Structure formats: C-alpha cells, structure tokens
C-alpha cells in the first residue's frame, strides 16, 4: 500500500482508471494475483471446436467416441468409522446385556459394507421370495445377495418377512400395470405406423430419408397426430428440393483458379 501511495505523492487521491491499472500491475509483480488464465481445452468440449452436437444420435456417437473426456473421478463419501469392540469381550461375564448387544452389533457392522445401501421395491422383494422358493438349493442367500448387490442379512430378512399387500394396494398396483401396459402398446403402435410411413415415402422417392427429417416428423406426430403429417412431409420435401436447386445453381470457384476481373 505504501508503494501505491508514493505514486500519488503520499496522500490519498480518488483513484482513476489509470490508477487501478497501476495497482493491478504492482499486485501482479508482487505475486498476489494470478497472471495466468486456465482456459478449457476446446477439443474436449461437446462437439469439439468446429461445431455443436445437434441431436440425440450425434450426442450418443460423440459420447461413444469421447467417453474418457466425460469420466470424472468419483468422489465417494467417506465411510463412517466405527470403533472396534474390545478384545475378548465375550469372555467378560461382568458386562451388562446392553453392552453385549452393542458390541455384537459393532462386530456385525464392521463385517458388512454399509457404504453403498440399496433400496429394493416390493416387486423385487416378491421376486426374491419366489426365486428362493422355486430354487432353494441353487439360489442360496449368498448368491441372491451377490446378484441383487445387497447384504446377505437383507436377503434373509426379505425371505423371512410375510408382508402381503392390502386389497386397496393390490387394486392400485393392477391399475398401474394396466396403465403402463396400455402406454407401452400405444408407443409400439405409433413406432410401427411411423416406420411404415417412412418406408412407403422412401420407396416412392427412391432415396433414404435423413435422420433429422424423420425426427422432425416424429415430433410433429407427437403433437398433432397423423392429421397433417402428409402435408408437413410435403413441405419438408419441397424445402429440400429448393435447397438442392440453390446449391446446384450457385457456382463453386476454387481458390487456386480464382482470377482477377479484367
């Protein structure tokens, strides 16, 4: 600060733009402010430096080629440290019952990996019970725990439980299944109709429709349905023809062949 005051004659003056620039230079010389910018690598951005990722398919292709760019070091939350119980605590007969229970639970916790907990749905629990009933020797508790990636204790608790849904819950579940089933069937029917529509149009025109063309018509169908789909297709097709005519009519002059006008 003293060096800054010497510049202004030892007294405080209202700093101007030039004064601020002088202060910043002094701070940079002293090493108090970083003088280097760490800019991102443009080649590692989505789509690279030359362009952007425009649709879902390009994005998937980009991720498949550059997956290592998006991999980040997974910072796992540190596991809660549990102090181990004293040695030979089981032989100590003077310990009260609550201390024995506490030490037994600590030993059990140290043996299990509780850092990654997993919550299972009711349907998954029911499927675990059914699988174990059908194949008790092949699908043991340890094998089920390994497959579903949960602790063997949780599997044993699921197998012992006798939970059954109430009439209201069972009815709600059936309604949800029917609703989901109808939605899946409708989606499949729409996909089949659109595929047939695209196939017939490609056969008529004798060329393969580009991806963005199909995507535009699919989005239109989701909003409007089949009403107006044919008209929208004709508009897009006409726009494509006009674009091709313009590209053919405009002359392309090479850089090496360019000549100055007389």
Secondary structure, DSSP 4 states (H G I P E B T S, - for coil): -HHHHHHTTTS-----HHHHHHHHHHHHHHTSS-----PPPGGGSTTTTT----SHHHHHHHHHHSHHHH-----PPPPPP-PPPPTTTTT-TTS-HHHHHHHHHHHHHHHS--SS--PPPHHHHHHHHHHHHH-TTTS-HHHHHHHHTS-HHHHHHHHH------HHHHHHHHHHHHHHHHHHHHHHHHHHHHHHHHHHHHHHHTSPPPHHHHHHHHHHHHHHTTTTHHHHHHHHHHHHHHHHHHHHHS----STT-----
